Amino acid sequence: MLTLREICELTGVSRRAVQGYEKAELVSAIDRNERGYLLYDEKSKERIELIRLFQQLGFTIKEIQMIIDAPEDDVLKAALEARVEKLNEEKLEIDVLIEKAYRLIENLQ
């Protein structure tokens, strides 16, 4: 069993974020210890890490709520494929901006 503090340290997710996940009903503590601290198990830790990954990929909490427990893997797969496609488009745009910045830098020398 892990306390909220330990969960935050292990996952790199803030206390406030975990509380937000709880409010959105994405994760919940499984118990409290004798001091009243919330306790989480390994499954909760893994779920928090997955939620954080989805956020880093650009999914909103509402989107995560729809896909994380989807009864069919196809829903998650389609959402991930669409997001990866969008990230690739954004990457191309960033590459163009970087190239323009390099050209500006060269002209300043």
C-alpha positions in Angstrom: 0.0 0.0 0.0 1.2 3.5 -0.9 0.3 6.8 0.6 -0.7 9.8 -1.6 2.7 11.3 -1.0 4.4 8.1 -2.1 2.2 7.8 -5.2 3.1 11.3 -6.2 6.8 10.7 -5.7 6.8 7.4 -7.7 4.7 8.7 -10.6 5.9 12.3 -10.8 2.3 13.4 -10.6 1.3 16.2 -8.3 -1.0 15.8 -5.3 -3.4 18.2 -6.9 -3.4 16.2 -10.2 -4.2 12.9 -8.3 -7.0 14.7 -6.5 -8.3 15.9 -9.8 -8.2 12.3 -11.1 -10.2 11.2 -8.1 -12.7 14.0 -8.7 -13.1 12.9 -12.3 -13.6 9.3 -11.0 -10.6 8.0 -12.9 -8.9 6.6 -9.8 -9.7 6.2 -6.1 -7.9 5.4 -3.0 -8.6 1.9 -1.8 -8.2 2.5 1.9 -6.9 4.7 4.7 -4.2 3.9 7.2 -4.3 4.4 10.9 -3.4 8.1 10.5 -6.2 8.6 8.0 -3.9 8.9 5.0 -5.3 7.7 1.7 -3.8 4.5 0.5 -3.3 3.2 -3.1 -2.3 -0.1 -4.5 0.0 -1.0 -7.4 -2.9 -1.1 -9.8 -3.8 2.5 -8.8 -0.2 3.6 -9.3 -0.2 2.0 -12.8 -3.5 3.7 -13.7 -2.2 7.1 -12.6 0.8 6.6 -14.8 -1.5 5.7 -17.7 -3.7 8.8 -17.1 -0.6 10.9 -17.0 0.7 9.4 -20.3 -2.7 10.1 -21.9 -2.4 13.7 -20.7 1.1 14.1 -22.1 -0.3 12.8 -25.4 -2.7 15.7 -25.3 -5.9 14.0 -24.3 -8.3 15.9 -22.0 -9.7 14.5 -18.8 -13.1 14.1 -20.5 -11.4 12.1 -23.4 -9.5 10.0 -20.9 -12.8 9.2 -19.1 -14.2 7.9 -22.3 -11.3 5.8 -23.5 -9.6 4.5 -20.3 -12.3 2.0 -19.5 -13.7 1.5 -23.0 -15.1 -2.0 -23.2 -13.4 -2.6 -26.5 -9.8 -2.1 -27.3 -10.8 -0.7 -30.7 -11.9 2.6 -29.0 -8.6 3.1 -27.3 -6.7 2.1 -30.4 -8.6 4.5 -32.7 -8.1 7.3 -30.2 -4.4 6.7 -29.9 -4.0 6.4 -33.7 -5.8 9.7 -34.3 -3.7 11.4 -31.6 -0.4 10.0 -33.0 -1.4 11.3 -36.4 -2.1 14.8 -35.0 1.2 14.8 -33.1 3.0 13.9 -36.3 1.4 16.9 -38.0 2.4 19.1 -35.2 5.9 17.7 -35.3 6.2 18.6 -39.0 5.0 22.2 -38.2 7.6 22.5 -35.5 10.3 21.1 -37.7 9.5 23.9 -40.3 9.6 26.5 -37.5 13.0 25.2 -36.3 14.4 25.4 -39.8 13.2 29.0 -40.2 14.8 29.9 -36.9 18.1 28.4 -37.9 18.0 30.4 -41.1 17.4 33.6 -39.1 20.3 32.7 -36.8 22.6 32.2 -39.8 21.6 35.6 -41.3 22.4 37.3 -38.0 26.0 36.1 -38.1 
